[in-house]
Amino acid sequence: MKMPETKSFTCVVCPRGCRLSVTLDGDSVAVAGNACPKGEPYARQEAVAPMRSLTSTVRAIGGSRPRLPVRTTGEIPLARMLEAMDALELVEARAPVAIGQVLAADFMGLGVDLVASDGLPAAGSGA
C-alpha cells in the first residue's frame, strides 16, 4: 500500500498568501491551512495537475516594432510550458493587429487561444 504524500504550497489566489498543506492518499485529497474558500480548489489543482497562464512575445511582421506581447486566454498545464514556449517561435503577428485578436486558436490543442496583449499598428501608419 502506498503511503500518503504531503505537499506544501503558498496560496496565490488572494493577497493573504496562506501556507497550504495537501495530503494525497490514493484518490483522496485533503487540504489544510486555507483561510478562505478559494484556497482549497487552488491547492487541489496545484497538487494534482498544476496550471499556469502563458505570457510572452511573438515575432511581429510589418509592424512598428519587432515583437508583440501575447497571452493565453486561460491556463495551460505547467508540464507543457516549455513546449508552449517553443511553439511560440512558429507564431507570427502580421500588422495591423488589434488588442485581443486571436493569433492561434486552440493553441497546441490545449483549449485556450493565444491572443495579442497589445495592438500592433502597421509600420509607418503613425498610430
Helices and strands as residue ranges (DSSP letters): E 5-10, E 19-25, E 28-32, H 39-48, E 51-52, E 55-61, E 67-72, E 76-77, G 78-80, H 81-87, G 88-90, E 92-94, E 102-104, G 107-109, E 114-116
